[in-house]
Amino acid sequence: MTATLFPPAMRRALDLAAKAGNLGEVPVGAVVVKDGAIIGEGHNAPRESHDPTAHAEIVAIRAAAAKIGNERLDGCDLYVTLEPCAMCAGAIAHARIARLYYGADDPKGGAVIHGPRVFTQPTVHHRPEVYDGIGAGEAAALLRDFFAARR
């Protein structure tokens, strides 16, 4: 695969996704950035941690909140390789993430532009700015290759 230029945070998220895939986890990676610095990161780890909530976004949000000592991540950006599910979209809203950047769309399990479209619901008290398609080709290829190897 040729090296494609992405924002450094998305490059890191893609590297974390590849690491997850190598560990037998669904290859998704996430990074939280504040003032240009990574303050939290993670990759999917439900199998490794025996925790169904250990999606990349949740792992990264928990790490960032612990680092800054606050459950609200005001002014932070989240880069994730796959469109967040409903659980993760809810966590993003509760954490008050300012901007969400994601790679591949997830028509089956996504909840941002697919499915329940969490951020459009009137009961959601915080809506991040959303930017999609960043690193989508590489993120989708990681997922495609991962699932093809298991069929």
C-alpha positions as CSV (number, residue, x, y, z in Angstrom):
1,M,0.0,0.0,0.0
2,T,1.4,3.4,-0.9
3,A,1.9,6.0,1.8
4,T,-0.9,8.5,1.6
5,L,-0.7,11.8,3.4
6,F,-3.3,12.3,6.1
7,P,-3.4,14.5,9.2
8,P,-0.8,13.0,11.6
9,A,-3.7,12.0,14.0
10,M,-5.5,10.0,11.3
11,R,-2.2,8.4,10.3
12,R,-1.8,7.3,14.0
13,A,-5.4,6.1,14.1
14,L,-4.8,4.0,10.9
15,D,-1.6,2.5,12.5
16,L,-3.6,1.7,15.6
17,A,-6.3,0.0,13.5
18,A,-3.6,-2.1,11.8
19,K,-2.3,-3.1,15.2
20,A,-5.8,-4.1,16.3
21,G,-6.2,-6.3,13.3
22,N,-2.8,-8.0,14.0
23,L,-4.1,-8.8,17.5
24,G,-7.3,-10.4,16.1
25,E,-9.5,-7.4,16.9
26,V,-11.6,-5.6,14.3
27,P,-9.2,-3.1,12.9
28,V,-10.4,0.3,14.2
29,G,-8.2,2.9,15.7
30,A,-8.9,6.3,17.4
31,V,-7.0,9.3,18.6
32,V,-8.1,12.3,20.7
33,V,-6.2,15.6,19.9
34,K,-6.2,18.8,22.0
35,D,-4.3,21.9,20.8
36,G,-2.4,19.8,18.2
37,A,-1.2,17.1,20.7
38,I,-2.5,13.6,21.0
39,I,-3.9,13.2,24.6
40,G,-5.6,9.8,24.2
41,E,-5.5,6.9,21.8
42,G,-6.8,3.4,21.4
43,H,-7.8,0.6,19.2
44,N,-10.6,-1.9,19.3
45,A,-9.9,-4.3,22.2
46,P,-13.2,-6.0,23.3
47,R,-11.7,-9.5,22.9
48,E,-8.4,-8.7,24.6
49,S,-10.0,-6.9,27.5
50,H,-13.2,-9.0,27.7
51,D,-15.1,-5.7,27.5
52,P,-17.8,-5.2,24.9
53,T,-17.5,-1.4,25.4
54,A,-13.8,-1.4,24.5
55,H,-14.3,0.2,21.1
56,A,-11.4,2.3,19.8
57,E,-13.3,5.6,20.4
58,I,-14.2,4.6,24.0
59,V,-10.6,3.6,24.8
60,A,-9.2,6.8,23.4
61,I,-11.9,9.0,25.1
62,R,-11.2,7.3,28.5
63,A,-7.4,7.9,28.1
64,A,-7.9,11.5,27.1
65,A,-10.3,12.2,30.0
66,A,-7.8,10.6,32.5
67,K,-4.9,12.6,31.1
68,I,-6.6,16.0,31.5
69,G,-8.5,15.0,34.6
70,N,-11.9,16.0,33.2
71,E,-14.8,14.0,31.7
72,R,-15.5,16.9,29.3
73,L,-13.1,17.0,26.4
74,D,-14.0,20.5,25.3
75,G,-12.0,21.7,22.3
76,C,-10.8,18.2,21.5
77,D,-10.9,16.5,18.1
78,L,-11.5,12.8,17.7
79,Y,-10.0,10.9,14.7
80,V,-11.3,7.4,14.1
81,T,-10.9,5.1,11.2
82,L,-14.6,3.9,11.0
83,E,-17.9,5.7,11.4
84,P,-18.8,5.5,15.1
85,C,-21.6,3.2,16.3
86,A,-24.5,4.4,18.4
87,M,-22.6,3.6,21.7
88,C,-19.5,5.6,20.6
89,A,-21.5,8.5,19.1
90,G,-23.2,8.8,22.5
91,A,-19.9,8.8,24.3
92,I,-18.6,11.5,21.8
93,A,-21.6,13.7,22.6
94,H,-21.2,13.1,26.4
95,A,-17.5,13.9,26.2
96,R,-18.3,17.2,24.3
97,I,-15.9,16.3,21.5
98,A,-15.7,19.4,19.3
99,R,-14.9,17.8,16.0
100,L,-15.2,14.2,14.7
101,Y,-13.0,13.1,11.8
102,Y,-13.6,9.6,10.5
103,G,-12.5,7.4,7.7
104,A,-14.7,4.7,6.3
105,D,-18.5,4.8,6.3
106,D,-20.3,1.9,8.1
107,P,-23.7,1.5,6.5
108,K,-24.4,-1.6,8.7
109,G,-23.3,-0.4,12.1
110,G,-22.6,3.3,11.8
111,A,-24.7,5.9,13.7
112,V,-23.5,9.2,12.4
113,I,-24.6,9.4,8.8
114,H,-26.2,5.9,8.8
115,G,-28.7,4.2,11.1
116,P,-29.9,6.3,14.0
117,R,-27.9,9.4,13.0
118,V,-27.3,10.1,16.7
119,F,-26.2,13.7,16.3
120,T,-29.4,14.7,14.6
121,Q,-31.6,13.5,17.4
122,P,-33.4,16.2,19.4
123,T,-32.4,14.5,22.7
124,V,-28.6,14.9,22.0
125,H,-27.3,17.9,23.9
126,H,-24.0,18.2,22.1
127,R,-23.3,17.8,18.4
128,P,-19.7,17.8,17.1
129,E,-18.7,19.1,13.7
130,V,-18.4,15.9,11.5
131,Y,-15.9,15.4,8.7
132,D,-16.0,12.0,7.0
133,G,-13.9,10.2,4.4
134,I,-10.5,11.0,5.8
135,G,-8.3,7.9,5.1
136,A,-11.5,6.1,4.0
137,G,-9.7,3.9,1.4
138,E,-7.0,2.7,3.7
139,A,-9.5,2.2,6.6
140,A,-11.9,0.2,4.4
141,A,-9.0,-1.9,3.0
142,L,-7.9,-2.8,6.6
143,L,-11.5,-3.9,7.4
144,R,-12.0,-5.7,4.1
145,D,-8.7,-7.6,4.4
146,F,-9.4,-8.5,8.0
147,F,-12.8,-10.0,7.3
148,A,-11.7,-11.7,4.1
149,A,-9.0,-13.6,6.0
150,R,-11.6,-14.9,8.4
151,R,-14.1,-16.3,5.8
